[in-house]
């Protein structure tokens, strides 16, 4: 949220100044470099449920390895 700025009018009143949309990313890019779109038509879409299950599975496996390694004295 930005603060609305007002400028004086010739009859002594105030009117809101026009809001200009600033694209700060333009300042970060070189003028000579025009990046291609990030679309990748060769990528396969992954089911979100499978992705969540894979991450949870890796977390459980990590937990089991850490608890099992501590239980048998691997890191002690």
C-alpha positions in Angstrom: 0.0 0.0 0.0 1.4 3.4 -1.0 0.6 6.8 0.3 -1.5 8.8 -2.1 0.2 12.0 -3.1 -1.7 15.2 -4.0 -0.6 18.1 -6.1 -1.9 21.7 -6.2 -4.4 22.8 -8.9 -4.5 26.2 -10.5 -7.6 27.2 -8.5 -6.0 26.5 -5.2 -7.3 23.0 -4.5 -5.6 19.6 -4.4 -5.9 16.7 -6.8 -4.4 13.2 -6.6 -1.2 12.8 -8.5 -1.4 10.2 -11.2 0.0 6.8 -10.1 2.7 5.4 -12.3 3.2 1.7 -12.3 6.9 1.0 -11.6 8.6 -2.2 -12.7 11.7 -2.4 -10.6 12.8 -5.5 -12.5 13.5 -3.4 -15.6 16.3 -1.6 -13.7 17.9 -4.9 -12.8 18.1 -6.3 -16.3 20.5 -5.3 -19.0 18.9 -3.6 -22.0 20.8 -5.9 -24.3 19.4 -9.0 -22.7 15.8 -10.1 -23.4 15.1 -13.3 -21.6 13.0 -16.0 -23.2 9.8 -17.2 -21.6 10.2 -19.8 -18.9 7.7 -22.2 -20.4 9.1 -25.7 -20.8 6.8 -27.8 -23.1 9.0 -31.0 -22.5 8.4 -31.0 -18.7 6.0 -33.6 -17.3 3.4 -32.3 -14.8 3.7 -34.1 -11.5 0.7 -34.9 -9.4 0.8 -32.7 -6.3 -0.2 -35.6 -4.0 2.7 -37.7 -5.3 5.1 -34.8 -4.7 3.9 -34.3 -1.1 4.0 -38.1 -0.5 7.6 -38.2 -1.8 8.7 -35.3 0.5 7.0 -36.9 3.5 8.5 -40.2 2.7 12.0 -38.7 2.6 11.4 -37.0 5.9 10.2 -40.3 7.5 13.2 -42.1 6.1 15.6 -39.5 7.4 14.0 -39.7 10.9 14.3 -43.5 10.8 18.0 -43.4 9.8 18.7 -40.8 12.6 16.9 -42.6 15.3 18.2 -46.0 14.2 21.7 -44.8 14.0 21.5 -43.3 17.4 19.9 -46.4 18.9 22.7 -48.7 17.7 25.4 -46.1 18.7 26.6 -45.2 15.3 27.2 -41.6 16.2 28.2 -42.0 19.8 
